[in-house]
């Protein structure tokens, strides 16, 4: 059960970082210039609570942003391969290259693990299936009672480097971050986006699970300012 006690906060942390708010920022709003963008709607279901939420991933040819981040959020520059971290409370921002972010994340996951703690295994299988009319390939992460299954679309409307940028720019501060070192290394270099992402943990007689699924991809006009840093914000070092 010791491994289960370790993995439980890992799954909870995944839920907290990937599922924050049921926000749909691209609903029609008055005022301001607009830009044509691709809007990806992602549905999240948390079990056994049976809580269902939706958020959107919005991107143009050069920028992307996810609606599940508020107050502190990331703006992805797809052309410059950079991530800008924006703090709406402090009204500040700073920018880092994806290369630097990935290096910091790899250093964090390379730290020695406590005795008896194993690392998760990552594998790409030969299984395929279509999702939203797009072919996807299965990737599996496993560690004891924890299993994660991702169905990766290598060629879709979503920029192939975006998911890796999202992984690189997430904090890896847990003392057990090293459990996912091999997984992180694989996801950082992954080309494509998960159209379905199922994570589950069997803990005693209970099973906790989180499902994220792409349910819609469409073109819409969105507020241009939503994909830009407020010009009044101060750059921080």
N, C-alpha and C positions, 0 to 999 in steps of 0.2 A: 504493500500500500504506500510505501514511502515515495515511489516514483509517481504514483497517482497524486499524492499531495503536492509534488513539485509541478506536475503537468497541469493541475487544476488552475493555478494562477496564470500559467502560460495561456490557456484557452480564454480565461477571463480577460487577460490583457489584450488578446487578439480582438475580442468582442468590443472592448472599450476603444481601441484605436481604429477599428474598421467600422464600428457602428456607434455613432454619436448622436445624431439628430435626424429626424425625418424632415428634411429641408428640401424645398424645390425652388431654388432661387431664380429659375429662368421662366417663371410665369410672367405673362404680360405685365409690364410696369410702365407707367407714364414717364415721359421725359428722357432726354439723353440720347446720344447717337447709338446706333445699333450696328451689329456686325453679324454676318451669316456664320453659323457655327454648327458643328455636329454635336448633338445632345444624346448621350447614352444614359438610359434609365436602368438603375441597378436595384434589384429587390433583395432585401435581407430578411431572413426568417431565423429567429432564435428559438430553439427548443430546449427544454420542455415548456418554456413560458409561452410558446406560440405567439411571439411578438413579431409583427411584420412591419418593416420600414422600407422607405425608398429614398435614394439620393441620386444625383445626376453627376455625370462626368462630362464636362463641356470643353470642347477644344476647337481651335482654328488650325490653320496650317503651321502656325508657329508658337501657339500658347495653349495651355490646358489648366483646368482647375476642377476640383471636386467639391460638391456642395456639402459633404459630410464634415467639413471643417469650418468652424466659425471662431471669431475673435483672433485665433492664431491659425493661419492657413498657408498653404504652399501654392506658388504660381510656377508652373513648369514651362521653361523656355525650350521648345523642341528644336529650334534652330541653333541656339548657342550651347545646348546641352548643360543648362544651368537650372538651379532651383532657387527661387526667391521665397524667403520665409517672412511672412507679414504678420505683424502684431497690431490688430485694430484697437486694442486697449491703449497701448503705449504710443500708437501711431508711428511705428518705426518698421524698418525692414532691413534685411541683409541678404546677400546673394552668394551662393557657393556653387562651384562646378560639381557635376555629378561624379567626376573622377575623384575629387577630394572627399566627397560624401561617402562614396563606396569604400575608399581607403580607410576612413574612420570607422565605418561599420565593420569591415573585415578585421580591423585591429581589435574592436570590442568583442567580436565573437571568437577571436583567437585566444582569449584569456583562458587559463586552466580552469577546469571544472572541479567541483567538490568530489571527493571520493565516492565511487558508486554511481555517479551520474553519467549516463550514456549520451551519445549524440544521435540525433534523428537521422534517418536515411532518406535520401531523395532518389527517385528513379523516374525516367520517362518510359512509358510502356508502349506497346504497339497498338493499343486500343484507340479507336477513333469513333467520332460520332458528329453529326451536324447539329449545330445550335444556331438559331436565328439565321438559318440558311448558309452558315459558314462552317467548313470542316474544322474540327478541333481534335487535339491529341491529348491523351491522358498523362498527367504527372501525379506521382503519389509520394506523400511524405508520411513516414511512420516511425513511431517511438512508443513501444509498449502499448498501452490502451489508447494512445493518441494517434489519429489518422487524419490526414488531409488529402483531398483529391481535387486536383485542378484540371479543367479541360481548357487547353490553351489553343486559341486561334492565332496561328502564325501570320495569316494573311486576312485582314479585315479592314474596316473603315477606321479602326482605332490605331494610332501610330504604334509601330512594333516596339519602339524603345520606351514607351511611356510607363509600362508596368515596372520595368527595371529602375527607372527614375524614382518611382513611388517607393519602391523597396529601399533604395539607397538613401532616401531622405527621411526615412522613419528612424526614430531613436532606438538604439540597442543598448539600453542601460541596465536591464535586469541582470542580476548575478548569474542567471541561468541562460543568458543570451547565447553562450557558447554551445548549448545543446543544439542550436539550429545552424551551426557554422556551415556544414555541408549544404544544407538547404538554402541558406542565404547566398552562398557562393553560386549555386545553380540559378537562383532567381535573379541575381544581379546581372547575370549574363544572358538571361532569357530574352528571346525575341518573340513578341506576341503578347496577347492579353487573355486572362482567364475569363471565359464566358460563363463558366460555372465554377464555384469554389465551395467545397463542402469540407468542414472541419468538425471532428467529433472526438469526444473523450469519454471512455467508459470508466466510471469512478464508482467502485462498489457495485450496487445494484441500479445505478443511474447512468443515463447517457446524456451528456450535454452536447448540443450540436448547433452549428451556425452554417447557414447556406446563403451564398451570395450568387445571384444569377442576373445576367444581362437580359432584360425583358423587352427593350425597345431601343432602336437606333434611328434617329430622325434628324433632319435639317431644320433649324429654326433661326430666327433673328433674336439675338440676345443683346443686353446692354453692353456696349463696348467697355465701359468702366469696370465691369465685373471681371474682365480678364486683364486688368491693369492695376498697378499700385497707385493709390491716391497720391497725386503730385504734391500734396501738402505734407506727406509723411517724411520722416527724417531717416536717412540711411545710418545704420549703426555698424560698427566694426565687428 
